[in-house]
C-alpha cells in the first residue's frame, strides 16, 4: 500500500544505529514487528492484540517509527501501521534487514495469534454486514469506481493469452452479481463461483439462470476457510480490498490453484479516496503493485504479466497474473 508516512527526522549515522538497536531491544516491539510482517493494523487493533493500553502501544509504535521500522498509511479516517521495508543502499539498511529477518523467526504467543484472528474476524464481519445490507445497490456504487465494462477486455486478453485447455476448470471468488461468469463459462469446462454473501449469490444465480449457464456451480462458501477442489484458474475481480487480511488471503487462494495453474487478480491500485470505504464497503483503499507481488511470492506464486488501466475518475486498475509452479517450491518469507 502507498501513502506511507515516515517521520521527517534527521539522524547522525550513530543515531540511526542507536535508534535501530533501541527499537529492537524490547520483546514487545519485536513481537509487533512480527505481527506486522504481512499485515497492517490500527493502534486500537494492536492494543487489542497485545492486551496493552492505547497509550502504551502508541509509545512503542513511536519508538519503532523513529527507527524507521514502521510506516503509516491512512485508510479513510483510520491510520494503519505496517512494517517499513529496509533500504539496502542506506546507512543501517543491513541492520534493519537483519533485525526483520530475525524477528520473522519468532513465534507469536498463542493468545496473540488468537487475538489477531479475532481482529480479522471483526473486519470480515463488517464486510459481510455491508453486503447483506447493500446487495441490491452495491453494483451501482461499485460502478462509481470501476464497472466490469472498464476492465473486462483487459482481463479477457490476459486470460486468453494463457491458452487453457478445453477441459480446464475455473473458480471465481466473490462473483458479485455474476457479470463475469458468462465469460468464464465460455472458456472453461466447469466454473465454480464462491461467495459468503447469500444476497450477492442470489444475484449471480439469477444471471446464470437467465443466460443458461449450466456449467456454473454457485456455492455459499468462504473461500478462505472452507476447503474446495483446486482449479486450473482462480479469478478475483475487485475482491481483495474487501478481505480482512489480504496477504493471508493470497496464501489460501494459492491453495485453490492447481500446480501449473493461474491466479488472476483485478484490483485497484492504492488511492486516497476514502469515500469508497463507506459507499462500497472497502476495507482497504487499493494496493501497491509491489505489495501484491511480495504477498504472492510468499504464497509460492510467480508474478506473470500485468496490465494497468487508468480511469477518468482518478482510479487506476491493475490486472495481475500469478502462476503456480508445476512442482512445489519453497515459499518466500512470511
Secondary structure by P-SEA (a helix, b strand, c coil): ccccccccccccaaaaaaaaaaaaccaaaaaaaaaaccccccaaaaaaaacccaaaaaaaaaaaaaaccbbbbbcccbbbbbbbbbcccccaaaaaaaaaaaaaaccccaaaaaaaaaaaaaaaaaaaaaaaaccccaaaaaaacccccccaaaaaaaaaaacccccbbbbbcccccccaaaaaaacccbbbbbbccaaaaaaaaaaaaaaccccbbbbbccccccccccccbbbbcccccccccaaaaaaaaaaaccccbbbbbbbbcccccccccccccccccbbbaaaaaaaaaaacbbbcbbbbbbccccbbbbbbbbbbcccccccccc
